[in-house]
Amino acid sequence: MELNKRQEKILEIVKDNGPITGEHIADQLHLTRATLRPDLAILTMAGYLDARPRVGYFYTGKTGAQLLTENMKKLFVKDYQSIPVVISENTSVYDAIVTMFLEDVGTLFVVDKDSLLVGVLSRKDLLRASIGKQELGALPVNIIMTRMPNITMCKKEDLLIDVAQQLIDKQIDGMPVVKEADKGFEVIGRITKTNLTKAFVALAGE
């Protein structure tokens, strides 16, 4: 976060004199305690300062980058996942292309008759299939999809930053959020680069 000059001065005072009470900080700046209260609240909530009753404020010693890293490690998949778009493994490639277009997504998740995850379809998979001379209306998606166990998945309790690293490492646009079932995995959500972008923009705004 961007600190104003008064907030930077407060940090200097606390670094040099902490722990120090709000009254003593106000005295050094020749301001009232009420005037400083919003700045002290902001610096405390942002993690630059910590406060203890009857002791005062002290500097945490953390840089802005460290604080950002800490906050990123508090972001979980469950807070940012979106609704998955799921199709049957018997769906034709043509219908899958239509579904992807109408739903405006980059990844489709393929399930079997028990609604368990068996495959993933990306834009590249569908484009590759459409380039050939196959009859797309007769070609089922289970012929061209990426199958288990070669599917990158995540769970709602996973850290968003870890999922972001997997997307980068695997060079994929999204992955299914799953929960374990008796005989496989049930798709309960999706995480995409768009979800990650929204999360990090929101974090920067905070």
Secondary structure, DSSP 4 states (H G I P E B T S, - for coil): ----HHHHHHHHHHHHH-SB-HHHHHHHHT--HHHHHHHHHHHHHHTSEEEETTTEEEE----HHHHHHHHHTT-BGGGT-B---EEETT-BHHHHHHHHHHHT-SEEEEE-TTS-EEEEEEHHHHHHHHHSS--TTT-BGGGTSEETTS---B-TTSBHHHHHHHHHHHT-SEEEEEEE-SSSEEEEEEEEHHHHHHHHHHHHH-
